[in-house]
Amino acid sequence: MTGASLIAKTAELDELAISIRDCVESAERYAGQAVCEAVSAGRLLARAKQIVPRGEWVTWVTANTPLAVRTAQAYMRLSSKLASLPDEEAQRVALLPIREAMKAITTDPTAPTAMPPMFVSAREPRERYVSQLKQTMRGMNAFITRVNIGELRHTEIEKTRHSLTTALATLDMLEAEFSALSSELERAA
């Protein structure tokens, strides 16, 4: 490796490191604001729903926001429920990721929240699931790197889409197995 190519690679790695740090800082900064922004959007959506003529709400949300109707409903529910929580609980929920915040406002705080651990019955399917998911993660990491450095090709987008579809199918299989196991545990209890 020549001195010039080593310097170029070092410079590129320095730039990548700076970009990575910026992304991580942004992710951490915005993660803490996610629920607050969702609550604000929920308030605005609730106000818009009061104004939109009856029967036109779904059309209005679809045409005027980037949200799915169910997400819009979830944001409105989060906004109204968060306002009714005691201050300490509202503050705790506001620091959660949005999905966790939604779970927190829709579940009974006294009910046990932990599901029993999932055990895939046979070792071979478990290894296959893990292998497929790890392969998807490696592919996603490579894809993100190529997007970040601006060297993305159309074929990589298709390949990543296929990989994600396979991962979703794997998750569906795991979920089905978990549901069957949960049903068995409930019947046994």
VEXDREN-2710 file (C-alpha; in Angstrom, 1 decimal):
% VEXDREN-2710
k/r/px/py/pz
1/MET/0.0/0.0/0.0
2/THR/1.5/3.3/-1.0
3/GLY/1.7/6.3/1.4
4/ALA/-0.8/8.3/-0.6
5/SER/-3.4/5.5/-0.6
6/LEU/-2.8/5.0/3.2
7/ILE/-3.3/8.7/3.8
8/ALA/-6.5/8.7/1.6
9/LYS/-7.9/5.7/3.5
10/THR/-7.0/7.3/6.9
11/ALA/-8.7/10.5/5.8
12/GLU/-11.8/8.6/4.7
13/LEU/-11.9/6.6/8.0
14/ASP/-11.6/9.9/9.9
15/GLU/-14.5/11.3/7.9
16/LEU/-16.5/8.1/8.6
17/ALA/-15.8/8.3/12.3
18/ILE/-17.0/11.9/12.4
19/SER/-20.1/10.9/10.5
20/ILE/-20.8/8.0/12.8
21/ARG/-20.4/10.1/15.9
22/ASP/-22.8/12.7/14.5
23/CYS/-25.3/10.0/13.7
24/VAL/-25.1/8.5/17.1
25/GLU/-25.4/11.9/18.8
26/SER/-28.4/12.7/16.7
27/ALA/-30.0/9.4/17.4
28/GLU/-29.6/9.8/21.1
29/ARG/-30.7/13.5/21.1
30/TYR/-33.8/12.7/19.0
31/ALA/-34.7/9.5/20.8
32/GLY/-35.4/11.5/23.9
33/GLN/-37.7/13.9/22.0
34/ALA/-39.6/11.2/20.0
35/VAL/-42.5/10.9/22.5
36/CYS/-42.7/14.6/23.0
37/GLU/-43.0/15.1/19.2
38/ALA/-45.5/12.3/18.9
39/VAL/-47.6/13.9/21.7
40/SER/-47.5/17.3/20.0
41/ALA/-48.5/15.7/16.7
42/GLY/-51.3/13.9/18.6
43/ARG/-52.6/17.2/19.9
44/LEU/-52.5/18.7/16.5
45/LEU/-54.2/15.7/14.9
46/ALA/-57.0/15.8/17.6
47/ARG/-57.6/19.5/16.7
48/ALA/-57.6/18.7/13.0
49/LYS/-60.1/15.9/13.6
50/GLN/-62.4/18.4/15.2
51/ILE/-62.3/20.6/12.1
52/VAL/-62.4/18.0/9.3
53/PRO/-65.9/17.2/8.2
54/ARG/-67.4/14.0/9.6
55/GLY/-66.5/10.9/7.5
56/GLU/-63.5/12.6/5.8
57/TRP/-60.9/12.1/8.5
58/VAL/-59.2/9.1/7.0
59/THR/-58.9/10.8/3.6
60/TRP/-57.6/13.9/5.2
61/VAL/-54.9/12.1/7.2
62/THR/-53.8/10.1/4.2
63/ALA/-53.7/13.2/1.9
64/ASN/-52.1/15.7/4.4
65/THR/-49.8/13.7/6.6
66/PRO/-47.0/11.1/6.2
67/LEU/-48.8/9.0/8.8
68/ALA/-50.9/5.8/8.5
69/VAL/-54.3/6.3/10.0
70/ARG/-53.6/3.9/12.8
71/THR/-50.4/5.8/13.7
72/ALA/-52.3/9.0/13.7
73/GLN/-54.8/7.4/16.1
74/ALA/-52.0/6.1/18.3
75/TYR/-50.4/9.6/18.5
76/MET/-53.8/11.1/19.5
77/ARG/-54.3/8.4/22.1
78/LEU/-50.8/8.9/23.4
79/SER/-51.4/12.7/23.7
80/SER/-54.7/12.3/25.6
81/LYS/-53.5/9.5/27.9
82/LEU/-50.2/11.1/28.7
83/ALA/-51.9/14.2/29.9
84/SER/-54.0/12.2/32.3
85/LEU/-51.1/10.4/33.9
86/PRO/-49.5/11.5/37.2
87/ASP/-46.5/13.7/36.6
88/GLU/-43.9/11.1/37.6
89/GLU/-45.4/8.5/35.4
90/ALA/-45.9/10.9/32.5
91/GLN/-42.2/11.9/32.7
92/ARG/-41.2/8.2/32.8
93/VAL/-43.3/7.4/29.7
94/ALA/-42.1/10.5/27.9
95/LEU/-38.5/9.1/28.0
96/LEU/-39.5/5.8/26.4
97/PRO/-39.3/5.0/22.7
98/ILE/-42.7/5.6/21.1
99/ARG/-43.7/1.9/20.9
100/GLU/-42.8/1.4/24.5
101/ALA/-44.7/4.6/25.5
102/MET/-47.8/3.3/23.6
103/LYS/-47.5/0.0/25.5
104/ALA/-47.1/1.8/28.8
105/ILE/-50.3/3.8/28.3
106/THR/-52.4/0.9/27.2
107/THR/-51.4/-1.8/29.7
108/ASP/-52.4/-2.1/33.3
109/PRO/-49.4/-1.0/35.4
110/THR/-50.1/-3.7/38.0
111/ALA/-50.3/-6.5/35.4
112/PRO/-47.1/-8.5/34.8
113/THR/-45.5/-7.2/31.6
114/ALA/-42.9/-9.9/31.0
115/MET/-43.8/-12.8/28.7
116/PRO/-42.1/-16.1/29.4
117/PRO/-38.9/-16.5/27.5
118/MET/-39.3/-18.1/24.1
119/PHE/-37.6/-21.4/23.6
120/VAL/-37.5/-22.7/20.1
121/SER/-38.1/-26.4/20.5
122/ALA/-35.4/-27.8/18.3
123/ARG/-31.8/-26.6/18.1
124/GLU/-31.6/-26.8/14.3
125/PRO/-34.5/-24.3/13.6
126/ARG/-33.2/-22.0/16.3
127/GLU/-29.8/-22.0/14.7
128/ARG/-31.4/-21.4/11.3
129/TYR/-33.4/-18.4/12.6
130/VAL/-30.3/-17.0/14.2
131/SER/-28.2/-17.5/11.1
132/GLN/-30.8/-15.8/8.8
133/LEU/-31.2/-12.9/11.2
134/LYS/-27.4/-12.4/11.6
135/GLN/-27.0/-12.6/7.8
136/THR/-29.6/-9.8/7.4
137/MET/-27.9/-7.7/10.0
138/ARG/-24.6/-8.0/8.3
139/GLY/-26.2/-7.1/5.0
140/MET/-27.9/-4.1/6.6
141/ASN/-24.7/-2.9/8.1
142/ALA/-22.9/-3.1/4.7
143/PHE/-25.9/-1.3/3.0
144/ILE/-25.9/1.5/5.6
145/THR/-22.1/2.0/5.1
146/ARG/-22.6/2.2/1.3
147/VAL/-25.4/4.7/1.7
148/ASN/-23.3/6.7/4.1
149/ILE/-20.3/7.0/1.8
150/GLY/-22.4/7.5/-1.3
151/GLU/-21.6/4.3/-3.1
152/LEU/-25.1/2.8/-3.4
153/ARG/-26.2/0.8/-6.4
154/HIS/-29.8/-0.1/-7.5
155/THR/-29.0/-3.8/-7.2
156/GLU/-28.0/-3.3/-3.6
157/ILE/-31.4/-1.8/-2.8
158/GLU/-33.2/-4.8/-4.3
159/LYS/-30.8/-7.2/-2.5
160/THR/-31.5/-5.4/0.8
161/ARG/-35.2/-5.5/0.2
162/HIS/-35.1/-9.2/-0.4
163/SER/-33.0/-9.7/2.7
164/LEU/-35.4/-7.7/4.8
165/THR/-38.4/-9.7/3.4
166/THR/-36.6/-12.9/4.3
167/ALA/-35.9/-11.5/7.8
168/LEU/-39.6/-10.6/8.2
169/ALA/-40.6/-14.1/7.2
170/THR/-38.2/-15.5/9.8
171/LEU/-39.7/-13.2/12.4
172/ASP/-43.2/-14.4/11.4
173/MET/-42.1/-18.0/11.9
174/LEU/-40.6/-17.1/15.3
175/GLU/-43.8/-15.3/16.3
176/ALA/-46.0/-18.3/15.3
177/GLU/-43.8/-20.6/17.3
178/PHE/-43.9/-18.2/20.2
179/SER/-47.7/-17.9/20.0
180/ALA/-48.0/-21.7/20.0
181/LEU/-45.7/-22.0/23.0
182/SER/-47.6/-19.2/24.8
183/SER/-50.9/-21.0/24.2
184/GLU/-49.5/-24.3/25.5
185/LEU/-48.3/-22.5/28.6
186/GLU/-51.7/-20.8/29.2
187/ARG/-53.5/-24.2/28.8
188/ALA/-51.0/-25.8/31.2
189/ALA/-51.5/-23.0/33.8
END
